[in-house]
Amino acid sequence: MALLPLNVFKTKTAVLTTATTNRIYTAPVGATAIVLMANAANVDNTNTHLVSFAHYRNLPVLPDTQGNGGQAGNTITEQVEGFPIPSNNAASLLSGKLIIESLDSIIAYADAEGAIKITLSILETANS
């Protein structure tokens, strides 16, 4: 089995669809990712379009020994929902960094096919 590199910087781009389950990035097995930047650009020359961006928790997180911090799996947590971006403009979808644990994902979609393009800057780091 090949070992994962300790740190890998990646750029992920996608043209958004209207599918509300569209996973544009999933952290690989054995790695945790930090989304350093998430930018959405409205490439429509005429219309304002809406973008939604969310964290998807794939597997449940067990609570600690005091019973705190447990989280259900298969859970979507919206970061922005229906955020308007004027024509020929762009917006940052995060005000800070977002941790994506192994097998968790980023979901993003728009109100119109092909109107929004998204760019993610990601740091993947191997879990010890």
C-alpha positions as CSV (number, residue, x, y, z in Angstrom):
1,M,0.0,0.0,0.0
2,A,1.4,3.4,-1.0
3,L,1.7,6.0,1.8
4,L,0.0,9.3,1.4
5,P,2.2,12.4,1.2
6,L,2.2,14.4,4.4
7,N,0.9,17.6,2.8
8,V,-0.5,18.2,-0.7
9,F,-1.9,21.5,-2.0
10,K,-4.6,21.1,-4.6
11,T,-6.9,23.3,-6.7
12,K,-10.3,21.9,-7.5
13,T,-12.6,23.6,-10.0
14,A,-16.2,22.8,-11.1
15,V,-19.0,24.1,-13.2
16,L,-22.0,23.9,-10.9
17,T,-25.3,22.2,-11.8
18,T,-28.7,22.5,-10.1
19,A,-28.2,19.0,-8.5
20,T,-28.5,19.7,-4.7
21,T,-26.4,16.6,-4.0
22,N,-23.5,17.5,-6.3
23,R,-20.3,16.6,-4.4
24,I,-17.5,18.7,-5.9
25,Y,-14.7,17.4,-3.5
26,T,-14.3,14.5,-1.1
27,A,-11.4,14.1,1.3
28,P,-9.6,10.8,0.5
29,V,-9.3,7.9,2.9
30,G,-6.5,8.5,5.4
31,A,-6.4,12.3,4.9
32,T,-7.9,15.4,6.3
33,A,-8.4,18.4,4.0
34,I,-8.4,22.1,4.8
35,V,-10.4,24.3,2.4
36,L,-8.3,27.4,2.4
37,M,-10.4,29.3,-0.2
38,A,-13.7,28.8,-1.9
39,N,-14.6,31.3,-4.7
40,A,-17.7,31.3,-6.9
41,A,-17.8,33.2,-10.2
42,N,-21.0,34.1,-12.0
43,V,-20.1,33.7,-15.7
44,D,-23.5,34.8,-17.0
45,N,-23.3,38.1,-18.8
46,T,-26.9,39.1,-17.8
47,N,-28.4,37.5,-14.7
48,T,-27.7,37.3,-11.0
49,H,-27.5,33.6,-9.9
50,L,-27.8,31.9,-6.6
51,V,-25.1,29.6,-5.2
52,S,-25.3,27.1,-2.3
53,F,-22.2,25.6,-0.6
54,A,-22.3,23.0,2.2
55,H,-20.2,20.5,4.2
56,Y,-21.4,16.9,4.0
57,R,-20.6,14.6,7.0
58,N,-20.4,11.1,5.5
59,L,-19.7,9.0,8.6
60,P,-20.9,9.6,12.2
61,V,-18.5,11.0,14.8
62,L,-18.7,9.3,18.1
63,P,-19.0,11.4,21.3
64,D,-16.0,11.8,23.6
65,T,-15.8,10.0,27.0
66,Q,-18.0,12.8,28.5
67,G,-20.7,12.3,25.9
68,N,-19.9,15.5,24.0
69,G,-19.2,16.1,20.3
70,G,-21.1,13.2,18.7
71,Q,-22.5,13.9,15.2
72,A,-24.7,11.9,12.9
73,G,-23.5,10.7,9.6
74,N,-25.1,11.6,6.2
75,T,-25.6,15.2,7.4
76,I,-25.4,18.4,5.3
77,T,-24.5,21.6,7.0
78,E,-25.0,24.7,4.8
79,Q,-22.3,27.3,4.8
80,V,-24.2,29.6,2.4
81,E,-27.6,28.9,0.8
82,G,-29.1,30.8,-2.1
83,F,-26.3,33.4,-2.0
84,P,-26.8,35.9,-4.9
85,I,-23.9,36.7,-7.2
86,P,-24.5,39.4,-9.7
87,S,-23.6,38.8,-13.4
88,N,-19.9,38.9,-14.2
89,N,-19.0,39.0,-10.5
90,A,-17.5,36.6,-8.0
91,A,-17.8,36.0,-4.2
92,S,-15.9,34.2,-1.5
93,L,-18.0,31.4,0.0
94,L,-16.0,31.1,3.2
95,S,-14.9,33.7,5.7
96,G,-12.3,31.3,7.2
97,K,-11.0,27.8,6.7
98,L,-13.1,24.7,6.6
99,I,-11.9,21.2,7.8
100,I,-13.0,18.2,5.7
101,E,-12.4,14.9,7.4
102,S,-11.7,11.7,5.6
103,L,-14.6,10.8,3.3
104,D,-16.5,14.0,4.1
105,S,-17.4,16.2,1.1
106,I,-18.2,19.7,-0.2
107,I,-21.5,20.0,-1.9
108,A,-22.2,23.0,-4.2
109,Y,-24.9,23.9,-6.6
110,A,-26.5,26.8,-8.4
111,D,-29.9,27.9,-9.5
112,A,-29.0,27.5,-13.2
113,E,-26.8,25.0,-15.1
114,G,-23.4,26.3,-16.0
115,A,-23.8,29.8,-14.7
116,I,-21.5,29.5,-11.6
117,K,-17.9,28.2,-11.7
118,I,-16.3,27.4,-8.4
119,T,-12.6,27.2,-7.4
120,L,-11.4,25.6,-4.2
121,S,-7.8,25.8,-2.8
122,I,-7.3,22.7,-0.6
123,L,-4.5,21.4,1.6
124,E,-4.7,17.6,2.1
125,T,-2.7,16.2,5.0
126,A,-2.1,12.6,5.9
127,N,-3.7,11.3,9.1
128,S,-1.3,9.7,11.5
